[in-house]
């Protein structure tokens, strides 16, 4: 039997839900139009409507009031689902939902920041709205995530120089393995329950959260031979390594490549991909454990990058110059690296060099030797909507390579849950990490 509810009580309840509808949909009107979105499959706008508002005499009595409130809640939830931005439910609506109807609004836990600075100190657990997938998107329940330098760089404000805080709470993290929770309109190839992995889109919320909404074109099903933790370590670094060598440098079998910082998360993946592509790999490392790790990843030779003369290190293992260089570190030695390239040699960097770093390059010699500097940014396709489906294709390729034994996980340190994210971030920032760091998602 429904509890007795005063007319004022029911009106407040319905009003709170309508306020939630207004915030989610932008307006409360007989017809609510959804902003057209681009279909990943057809490349054309899709349009939908919430339908007309109910007509008829105002309800009376407790049961009718409850029905009115429930209808408003339904409309509010519908509008939130249809909102392209996944708008948050207004506080009044949330209180109505939770306090009066006993229905919990949909939230999730995220580890986010509200200002720029030191990620190891600022990442905080908070409740945020659980997203819902729009057209062409999937909602992934993150089961494990991995850390990357880009995470703490973004928290430090690398993408917003001069700003003190992001416009709203900032969720970083771009390496995840999980399970599809729901699929949006038009999604093909994925369904609820599929195990998937992704690096993601740096312009959207990252994966330091229980759930992530993501474009279905930039994910793939994960390999069957890896755990979630071991799988989460691979998407970002493989995509970065593959694009840099295959798409940008166009490496050729039988040639040589020097990998600066071979024992890092990226460097250890570059070594593996380079060996798969048939290259002779010279990696750099400086500690006994990092030298051994490079060899485990497949490096043919390992040199010491602590030596100020990298040319002498290469000569020591039989190379005057190399065909390709993958700089898996900062750009402070850019000028020296160019000197190690052959004529027509190519060099990849993953961070934009500063003017000071560029000034150290002998550009005249680089011009005479027809050398090429390649800028690798693995988020470019999603950022600029440039054939984003190629990202999903690269991830599917990785899954096959893992299952056939050509690529292995680079995880060397695992944390039990996301409550340890600050410790994991401190270790990532220490410069002592080998391979990748992973955490099991807290649910």
C-alpha positions in Angstrom: 0.0 0.0 0.0 1.4 3.4 -1.0 2.2 5.7 2.0 0.1 8.8 2.5 1.7 11.9 1.0 0.5 15.5 1.3 -0.2 17.5 -1.8 2.6 19.9 -1.0 5.0 16.9 -0.4 4.1 15.4 -3.7 4.4 18.7 -5.5 7.9 19.2 -4.1 8.8 15.7 -5.1 7.6 16.2 -8.7 9.1 19.7 -8.8 12.5 18.3 -7.8 12.4 15.7 -10.5 11.3 18.4 -13.1 14.3 20.5 -12.0 16.5 17.5 -12.7 14.9 17.2 -16.1 15.6 20.9 -16.8 19.2 20.6 -15.9 19.7 17.4 -17.9 17.8 18.4 -21.0 18.3 22.1 -21.1 14.5 22.8 -21.1 11.2 21.3 -20.1 8.8 21.5 -23.0 6.2 19.3 -24.7 8.9 18.2 -27.1 12.5 17.7 -26.0 14.9 17.5 -29.0 18.3 15.8 -28.7 21.3 17.6 -30.2 22.3 15.7 -33.3 25.3 13.5 -32.9 27.6 12.0 -35.4 27.1 8.3 -36.0 30.4 6.4 -36.2 29.0 3.9 -38.6 27.2 6.3 -41.0 28.8 9.7 -40.3 25.4 11.5 -40.2 23.4 13.2 -37.5 20.8 11.2 -35.6 17.8 12.9 -34.0 15.4 11.8 -31.4 12.7 13.2 -29.2 11.6 12.6 -25.6 8.0 12.7 -26.6 5.1 14.9 -25.6 4.4 15.9 -22.0 1.3 14.1 -20.6 -2.0 16.0 -20.8 -5.2 15.9 -18.8 -6.6 17.0 -15.5 -4.3 17.5 -12.5 -4.2 14.3 -10.3 -5.6 14.4 -6.8 -4.9 12.3 -3.8 -1.8 10.6 -2.5 -1.7 7.8 -5.2 -2.1 10.3 -8.0 0.6 12.6 -6.5 3.0 9.7 -6.3 2.2 8.8 -9.9 2.9 12.4 -10.9 6.2 12.3 -9.0 7.2 8.9 -10.5 6.4 10.2 -14.0 8.5 13.2 -13.5 11.4 11.1 -12.2 11.0 8.9 -15.3 11.2 11.9 -17.6 14.2 13.3 -15.7 16.0 10.0 -16.0 15.1 9.8 -19.7 16.5 13.3 -20.3 19.7 12.5 -18.4 20.2 9.4 -20.6 19.6 11.5 -23.7 21.9 14.3 -22.6 25.0 14.2 -24.8 27.1 15.6 -21.9 25.7 13.2 -19.3 24.5 16.2 -17.2 24.3 15.8 -13.5 21.0 15.5 -11.7 20.1 18.7 -9.8 20.4 18.5 -6.0 16.7 19.0 -5.5 15.9 16.1 -7.8 18.5 13.9 -6.1 17.0 14.5 -2.7 13.5 13.8 -4.1 14.7 10.6 -5.6 16.7 9.3 -2.6 14.8 10.7 0.3 11.2 10.5 -0.8 11.0 7.6 -3.3 13.8 5.6 -1.7 15.5 5.3 -5.2 19.2 5.9 -5.3 20.4 8.2 -8.1 23.1 6.6 -10.3 26.6 7.5 -9.1 30.0 6.0 -9.2 33.3 6.4 -7.4 36.1 8.4 -9.2 39.6 9.4 -8.1 39.8 12.9 -9.4 41.2 16.4 -8.8 39.6 19.9 -8.6 42.8 21.9 -9.1 46.1 21.5 -10.9 49.2 20.5 -9.1 51.0 17.4 -7.7 48.9 14.4 -8.6 50.3 12.2 -5.8 48.8 14.6 -3.3 45.7 15.8 -5.0 44.0 12.7 -6.3 40.9 12.2 -4.1 38.0 9.7 -4.1 34.7 11.3 -4.8 31.2 10.4 -5.9 30.3 11.6 -9.4 27.5 10.9 -11.8 27.7 7.5 -13.5 27.8 8.3 -17.3 25.4 6.7 -19.8 26.5 5.8 -23.3 25.2 7.9 -26.2 25.1 7.0 -29.9 28.2 5.1 -30.9 29.4 4.8 -27.3 29.8 2.0 -24.8 29.9 2.2 -21.0 32.8 0.1 -19.6 33.0 -1.1 -16.1 36.7 -0.7 -15.4 38.2 -3.7 -13.7 41.9 -2.7 -13.8 43.8 0.5 -14.8 47.4 1.4 -15.4 49.3 4.6 -14.7 51.3 6.6 -17.3 53.4 9.8 -17.1 50.7 11.6 -19.1 48.3 11.2 -16.1 50.4 13.3 -13.6 51.4 15.7 -16.4 47.7 16.5 -17.1 47.0 16.9 -13.4 50.0 19.3 -13.2 48.3 21.4 -15.9 50.3 20.4 -19.0 47.2 20.9 -21.2 46.1 24.1 -19.5 49.2 26.3 -18.9 48.6 29.2 -16.6 45.3 27.8 -15.2 44.9 27.1 -11.5 42.0 24.6 -11.8 40.0 22.7 -14.4 36.5 23.9 -15.2 35.1 21.0 -13.3 36.4 17.9 -11.5 39.1 16.2 -13.6 39.3 12.5 -14.1 42.6 11.3 -15.7 43.9 7.8 -16.5 44.2 6.4 -20.0 44.8 2.6 -19.8 42.0 0.3 -18.8 40.7 -3.3 -19.1 37.1 -4.0 -18.2 33.7 -5.3 -19.1 31.0 -3.6 -21.3 28.2 -2.6 -19.1 25.9 -1.0 -21.7 26.0 0.0 -25.4 24.6 3.1 -27.1 22.5 3.4 -30.2 24.3 2.2 -33.4 27.1 0.4 -31.7 28.2 -2.7 -33.6 30.6 -5.5 -32.6 30.1 -5.0 -28.8 27.5 -6.1 -26.3 27.1 -6.1 -22.6 29.5 -8.6 -21.0 32.3 -8.3 -23.5 35.8 -8.0 -22.1 37.5 -4.9 -23.6 40.5 -2.6 -23.3 41.3 0.9 -24.3 43.6 3.9 -23.9 40.8 6.4 -24.4 40.4 10.0 -25.4 42.4 12.7 -23.5 39.7 15.3 -24.2 37.2 13.1 -22.2 37.0 11.7 -18.7 39.7 9.1 -18.1 39.6 5.7 -16.4 40.4 6.6 -12.8 36.8 5.7 -12.1 34.6 2.7 -11.7 33.0 3.3 -15.2 34.1 5.1 -18.4 31.9 6.2 -21.3 33.9 5.8 -24.5 33.6 5.9 -28.3 33.2 2.3 -29.5 35.6 2.9 -32.4 38.6 3.3 -30.2 38.3 0.1 -28.2 38.6 -3.6 -28.9 38.0 -6.9 -27.2 40.9 -7.8 -25.0 43.1 -10.9 -25.4 41.8 -14.1 -23.9 45.2 -15.0 -22.4 45.6 -12.1 -20.0 44.1 -11.0 -16.7 42.5 -7.6 -16.5 45.6 -6.3 -14.6 48.1 -7.6 -17.1 45.9 -6.4 -20.0 45.4 -2.8 -18.6 49.2 -2.2 -19.0 49.3 -2.4 -22.8 46.8 -0.2 -24.7 48.5 3.3 -24.5 52.1 2.1 -24.9 51.4 -0.3 -27.8 49.3 2.3 -29.7 52.1 4.8 -29.1 54.8 2.4 -30.2 52.9 1.0 -33.2 51.9 4.4 -34.6 55.4 5.8 -34.2 57.1 2.9 -35.9 54.6 1.8 -38.5 52.6 4.9 -39.4 55.2 7.6 -38.9 58.7 6.1 -39.4 57.6 3.3 -41.7 60.3 1.0 -40.3 61.7 -1.7 -42.6 62.7 -5.2 -41.6 66.4 -5.8 -41.1 67.3 -2.2 -40.1 68.4 -0.9 -36.7 66.6 1.2 -34.0 67.9 2.8 -30.9 65.3 3.0 -28.0 66.2 5.7 -25.4 64.9 4.6 -22.0 64.2 1.0 -22.9 63.0 -0.1 -19.4 60.2 2.4 -19.1 56.6 1.6 -19.8 56.8 2.9 -23.4 60.4 1.8 -24.1 59.7 -1.8 -23.1 56.8 -1.9 -25.5 58.8 -0.3 -28.3 61.5 -3.0 -27.9 58.8 -5.7 -28.3 57.1 -4.2 -31.3 60.5 -3.5 -33.0 61.5 -7.1 -32.6 58.2 -8.2 -34.0 58.8 -6.0 -37.0 62.2 -7.5 -37.6 64.5 -4.8 -36.4 67.8 -5.0 -34.6 67.2 -3.3 -31.3 69.7 -1.3 -29.2 68.0 -0.1 -26.0 69.4 2.1 -23.2 69.3 1.4 -19.5 71.5 2.2 -16.5 70.8 -0.2 -13.6 71.4 -3.9 -13.5 67.7 -4.6 -13.1 66.7 -2.3 -15.9 69.3 -3.8 -18.2 68.0 -7.3 -17.5 64.4 -6.1 -18.1 65.4 -4.7 -21.6 66.9 -8.1 -22.5 63.8 -9.9 -21.3 61.7 -7.6 -23.6 64.0 -8.7 -26.5 66.7 -6.0 -26.9 69.7 -7.3 -28.9 72.0 -4.8 -27.2 71.8 -2.6 -24.1 73.8 0.6 -23.7 74.1 3.0 -20.7 72.3 6.3 -21.2 74.1 7.7 -18.1 77.1 8.1 -20.4 77.1 11.6 -21.8 78.5 10.3 -25.1 75.7 8.1 -26.5 77.7 7.8 -29.8 80.5 6.1 -27.9 78.0 3.7 -26.4 76.6 2.7 -29.8 80.1 2.2 -31.2 80.8 -0.1 -28.2 78.1 -2.5 -29.5 79.1 -2.1 -33.2 77.1 0.8 -34.6 78.3 4.1 -35.9 74.7 5.3 -36.5 71.2 3.8 -36.6 68.4 3.9 -39.0 65.7 4.8 -36.5 65.5 6.3 -33.0 62.5 6.1 -30.7 62.9 8.6 -27.9 60.8 7.1 -25.1 62.0 9.8 -22.7 62.1 13.6 -22.4 63.7 15.7 -25.2 66.7 17.0 -23.3 69.1 15.1 -25.6 67.4 15.8 -28.9 70.4 17.4 -30.4 72.6 14.4 -29.6 70.1 11.9 -30.9 70.1 13.5 -34.3 73.8 12.9 -34.6 73.2 9.2 -34.2 71.0 8.9 -37.3 72.1 7.8 -40.7 71.2 9.7 -43.9 67.4 9.4 -44.3 67.1 8.4 -40.7 64.0 9.1 -38.7 63.4 10.0 -35.1 60.2 9.9 -33.0 59.4 12.0 -30.0 56.3 11.7 -27.9 56.3 15.1 -26.3 56.6 18.5 -28.0 60.2 19.8 -27.7 60.7 23.2 -26.2 62.4 26.0 -28.1 65.5 25.5 -26.0 65.6 21.8 -26.9 65.0 22.5 -30.6 67.9 25.0 -30.6 70.3 22.2 -29.7 69.7 20.4 -33.0 72.1 21.0 -35.9 69.3 21.5 -38.5 71.7 22.2 -41.3 73.2 18.7 -41.0 69.7 17.2 -40.5 68.6 18.9 -43.7 71.7 17.7 -45.7 71.2 14.2 -44.4 67.4 14.3 -45.1 66.6 13.3 -41.6 63.0 13.4 -40.3 61.6 14.4 -36.9 58.3 12.6 -36.3 55.8 13.8 -33.7 53.9 11.0 -32.1 50.7 11.8 -30.3 48.5 8.7 -29.7 45.4 10.7 -28.8 45.4 12.7 -32.1 42.9 10.5 -34.0 40.3 10.8 -31.2 41.1 14.5 -30.5 40.7 15.6 -34.2 38.2 12.9 -35.3 40.7 11.6 -37.8 39.9 8.0 -38.7 39.4 7.0 -35.0 38.3 3.5 -36.1 42.0 2.9 -36.9 42.6 3.0 -33.1 40.3 0.1 -32.5 42.0 -1.7 -35.3 45.4 -1.3 -33.7 44.0 -2.5 -30.4 42.5 -5.6 -32.1 45.9 -6.2 -33.7 47.5 -6.1 -30.3 45.0 -8.6 -28.9 46.0 -11.1 -31.6 49.7 -10.5 -31.0 49.3 -11.1 -27.3 47.3 -14.3 -27.8 49.8 -15.7 -30.2 52.7 -14.9 -27.8 54.4 -12.1 -29.8 53.7 -9.4 -27.2 53.7 -9.8 -23.4 52.6 -7.7 -20.6 55.0 -5.2 -19.2 53.5 -5.0 -15.6 56.1 -5.2 -12.9 54.2 -3.6 -10.0 50.6 -4.2 -9.0 48.5 -2.4 -6.3 45.5 -4.1 -4.8 42.9 -1.3 -5.2 42.4 2.4 -6.1 42.8 3.5 -2.5 46.5 3.2 -3.2 46.5 5.5 -6.3 48.5 8.2 -4.6 51.3 5.7 -3.7 51.2 4.4 -7.2 51.4 7.9 -8.6 54.4 8.7 -6.3 56.2 5.7 -7.6 55.4 6.5 -11.2 56.8 10.0 -10.7 59.9 8.7 -8.9 61.7 7.7 -12.1 62.4 4.3 -10.6 59.5 2.4 -12.2 60.3 -0.5 -14.5 57.7 -1.3 -17.1 54.1 -0.5 -16.1 52.2 0.0 -12.8 48.7 -1.4 -12.5 45.9 -1.1 -10.0 42.8 -3.3 -9.5 39.7 -1.1 -9.7 37.7 -0.7 -6.5 34.0 -1.6 -6.8 
